[in-house]
Amino acid sequence: MHNDYNIVAITLAALVHALLVVGMLFAFDFSRDQVPATPLAIKGSLVVEADIPRSPDPEPEPVATEPEPEPEPEPEPEPDLAEEARRVAEEQKRLEEQQAEQQRIREEQAAERERQEKAAEERRRREEAEKEKQRQEAERKRQEDLERQRAENERRRREAEEAERQRRLAAELAEEEARAAAMNSGEMARYLFALQQKIRRNWVMPASAHPGIECVVLARQAPGGEVISVTIERCNGDAAVQRSIEAAVYKASPLPQPENPVLFDRNLRITVKPEQ
């Protein structure tokens, strides 16, 4: 293609040069005096393009060209409804799969939270059960300690009571022995005689009294001989006689005390009868 352009350019250049030569000849001839025309013999030879020496191609001068008009936009092709429907279906499927995946993740997260909550609740129940077990064990030990302490206190109380009972029994036995010894020695007889004498001195016999009266009186006294109460146990006199004997016992208070303290008895049985 480049060679074709060179041939055309060379041909055009040769024609231009030939026209210039011919023009110069005509101009030269018109400026000279008119002379009779003499026929000229012109020799010519055919020159082919191959015989013309080639000169280097001149640099083409820049030619101002108008900007090429912008090509009109090609009309947009009609949309393919089937392709659009397929694309919409694929997009819808992708969204559904994405939503399903998000729902699966949410369900897994909810299940994990529920599992953790159940684990925490189970751990809390175990801890509470362990605490309750420890509390019950501590309470059981406390009750056992209290029971042991109560049993020990009860044992000590029984031992103390038994020791006190034995002490009192021994004291009573010793007192009875001393009383028996005192009674056998005549001290009791002297004590009862002193009681009877003081009661008789305070007895004012009523008119209904008759010889042979004999009454048994139960007198309760406090330490020191103060009379607390008087009861007629047996009496062969009438009511006036019995009242007079009760009054005599109260008047005799405080009653005489025995020489030997072991003979003292809070409850006395005294036989009251007139002196013979």
C-alpha positions in Angstrom: 0.0 0.0 0.0 2.9 2.4 0.8 4.4 1.7 -2.7 1.2 2.6 -4.5 1.2 6.0 -2.7 4.9 6.6 -3.8 4.1 5.9 -7.5 1.2 8.3 -7.5 3.1 11.0 -5.8 6.0 10.7 -8.2 3.8 10.8 -11.2 2.0 13.9 -10.0 5.4 15.6 -9.4 6.6 14.8 -12.9 3.4 16.2 -14.4 3.7 19.4 -12.4 7.4 19.9 -13.4 6.5 19.4 -17.1 3.7 22.0 -16.9 6.1 24.5 -15.3 8.6 24.0 -18.1 6.0 24.4 -20.8 4.7 27.6 -19.1 8.1 29.1 -18.9 8.7 28.4 -22.6 5.4 30.1 -23.6 6.2 33.2 -21.5 9.7 33.5 -23.0 8.4 33.3 -26.5 5.7 36.1 -26.1 8.3 38.5 -24.7 10.5 38.4 -27.9 9.8 40.1 -31.3 7.6 38.2 -33.6 9.7 36.2 -36.0 8.4 33.9 -38.6 7.6 30.6 -37.1 10.1 28.1 -38.0 9.1 24.6 -37.6 11.1 22.9 -34.9 11.9 19.3 -34.9 11.3 17.9 -31.5 12.6 14.6 -30.6 11.2 12.8 -27.7 11.5 9.5 -26.0 9.1 7.5 -23.8 10.1 7.6 -20.3 8.7 5.1 -18.0 8.5 5.4 -14.3 11.3 2.9 -13.8 13.8 5.2 -15.6 13.0 8.2 -13.5 15.4 8.5 -10.6 13.7 8.5 -7.3 14.2 11.3 -4.9 13.5 10.9 -1.2 10.0 11.5 -0.4 9.4 15.0 0.9 8.1 15.4 4.4 4.4 15.8 4.0 3.3 19.2 5.2 0.8 19.1 8.0 -2.7 19.7 6.7 -5.3 21.2 8.9 -8.1 18.7 9.0 -11.5 19.2 10.4 -12.3 17.0 13.3 -14.1 13.9 12.3 -17.7 13.9 13.3 -18.5 11.7 16.2 -20.1 8.5 15.2 -23.7 8.3 16.1 -24.3 6.0 19.0 -25.4 2.6 18.0 -28.9 1.8 19.1 -29.0 -0.3 22.2 -29.9 -3.8 21.5 -33.3 -4.9 22.7 -33.0 -6.6 26.1 -33.2 -10.3 26.2 -36.2 -11.0 28.5 -35.2 -14.6 29.0 -31.7 -13.6 30.0 -33.1 -10.8 32.3 -35.5 -13.3 33.9 -32.6 -15.8 34.4 -30.5 -13.0 36.0 -33.3 -11.9 38.3 -33.9 -15.6 39.3 -30.2 -16.1 40.0 -30.1 -12.8 42.0 -33.3 -13.9 43.9 -31.8 -17.3 44.6 -28.6 -15.7 45.8 -30.5 -13.4 48.1 -32.6 -16.4 49.4 -29.4 -18.4 50.0 -27.8 -15.4 51.7 -30.9 -15.0 53.9 -31.0 -18.7 54.6 -27.3 -18.6 55.6 -28.0 -15.6 57.9 -31.0 -17.3 59.4 -28.9 -20.5 59.9 -26.2 -18.4 61.6 -28.8 -16.6 63.8 -30.3 -20.0 64.8 -26.9 -21.4 65.6 -26.1 -18.3 67.7 -29.4 -18.6 69.4 -28.9 -22.3 70.0 -25.4 -21.5 71.4 -26.7 -18.8 73.7 -29.4 -21.2 74.9 -26.8 -23.9 75.4 -24.6 -21.5 77.4 -27.6 -20.3 79.4 -28.6 -23.9 80.2 -25.0 -24.7 81.1 -24.9 -21.6 83.4 -28.3 -22.6 84.9 -27.1 -26.1 85.5 -23.9 -24.9 87.0 -25.8 -22.5 89.2 -28.1 -25.4 90.3 -25.2 -27.6 91.1 -23.5 -24.8 93.1 -26.8 -24.2 95.0 -27.2 -27.9 95.6 -23.6 -28.1 96.8 -24.2 -25.1 99.1 -27.4 -26.6 100.4 -25.7 -29.9 100.9 -22.9 -28.2 102.8 -25.5 -26.2 104.8 -27.4 -29.4 105.7 -24.1 -31.1 106.6 -23.1 -28.2 108.8 -26.6 -28.2 110.4 -26.4 -31.9 110.9 -23.1 -31.6 112.6 -24.4 -28.7 114.7 -27.4 -30.8 115.7 -25.1 -33.7 116.5 -22.9 -31.4 118.6 -26.0 -30.0 120.4 -27.3 -33.5 121.0 -23.9 -34.6 122.3 -23.8 -31.5 124.5 -27.4 -32.1 125.7 -26.6 -35.8 126.4 -23.4 -34.8 128.2 -25.3 -32.1 130.2 -28.0 -34.7 131.0 -25.5 -37.2 132.1 -23.8 -34.7 134.3 -27.2 -33.6 135.7 -28.1 -37.2 136.4 -24.8 -37.8 138.0 -25.1 -34.6 140.0 -28.6 -35.6 141.1 -27.6 -39.1 141.9 -24.7 -37.7 143.9 -27.0 -35.3 145.7 -29.5 -38.1 146.3 -26.8 -40.3 147.6 -25.6 -37.4 149.8 -29.0 -36.7 151.1 -29.7 -40.4 151.6 -26.4 -40.7 153.5 -27.3 -37.6 155.5 -30.8 -39.0 156.2 -29.4 -42.3 157.2 -26.9 -40.6 159.4 -29.6 -38.4 160.8 -31.9 -41.4 161.4 -29.1 -43.2 163.0 -28.4 -40.2 165.2 -32.1 -39.8 165.9 -32.4 -43.5 166.8 -29.4 -43.2 169.0 -30.8 -40.1 170.6 -34.2 -41.6 171.1 -32.7 -44.7 172.6 -30.7 -42.6 174.9 -33.9 -40.9 176.3 -33.3 -37.5 174.6 -36.4 -37.9 172.5 -38.5 -38.7 175.6 -37.3 -35.5 177.2 -38.1 -33.5 174.1 -41.6 -34.8 173.8 -42.2 -34.2 177.6 -41.1 -30.6 177.2 -43.5 -30.1 174.3 -46.4 -31.6 176.2 -45.6 -29.5 179.3 -45.7 -26.2 177.4 -48.9 -27.1 175.6 -50.6 -28.1 178.9 -49.5 -24.8 180.4 -51.3 -22.9 177.6 -54.4 -25.2 177.6 -57.6 -23.8 179.1 -59.9 -26.8 179.4 -63.6 -26.2 178.8 -66.3 -27.3 181.2 -67.1 -30.3 179.0 -63.7 -31.8 179.6 -63.9 -35.0 181.6 -61.3 -37.3 183.1 -59.6 -39.6 180.6 -59.4 -37.2 177.7 -56.6 -38.0 175.2 -56.0 -36.3 171.9 -53.3 -36.8 169.3 -52.3 -33.5 167.6 -50.3 -33.1 164.3 -48.3 -29.8 164.5 -46.2 -28.4 161.7 -43.4 -26.1 162.8 -40.8 -24.0 161.1 -37.1 -24.0 162.1 -37.0 -22.3 165.5 -40.2 -23.8 166.7 -42.8 -21.4 165.2 -46.2 -23.3 164.8 -47.5 -23.1 161.2 -50.5 -25.4 161.4 -52.4 -27.6 163.9 -54.6 -30.6 163.1 -56.4 -33.0 165.5 -55.7 -36.5 164.3 -57.6 -38.3 167.1 -59.5 -37.1 170.1 -62.1 -38.5 172.5 -63.3 -35.1 173.6 -66.0 -33.0 172.1 -65.6 -30.1 169.7 -65.0 -27.6 172.5 -62.1 -29.8 173.8 -60.6 -30.1 170.4 -60.7 -26.3 169.8 -59.1 -25.7 173.2 -56.3 -28.1 172.4 -55.6 -26.4 169.0 -55.6 -23.0 170.7 -53.2 -24.3 173.3 -50.7 -25.5 170.6 -50.8 -22.1 168.9 -50.2 -20.4 172.2 -47.3 -22.6 173.0 -45.5 -21.3 169.9 -42.5 -21.2 169.6 -42.3 -24.8 170.7 -39.3 -26.0 172.7 -36.2 -27.1 170.7 -34.6 -30.5 171.3 -31.2 -30.7 173.1 -29.9 -32.7 170.2 -30.6 -31.0 166.8 -31.1 -34.3 165.0 -34.3 -34.8 166.9 -35.9 -31.7 165.3 -38.8 -32.6 163.0 -41.0 -30.2 161.1 -43.9 -32.5 161.5 -44.7 -33.4 165.1 -47.2 -35.9 166.5 -48.0 -34.9 170.1 -50.3 -36.7 172.5 -52.2 -34.2 174.7 -54.0 -35.2 177.9 -54.6 -33.7 181.3 -52.0 -34.3 184.0 -52.9 -37.4 186.1 
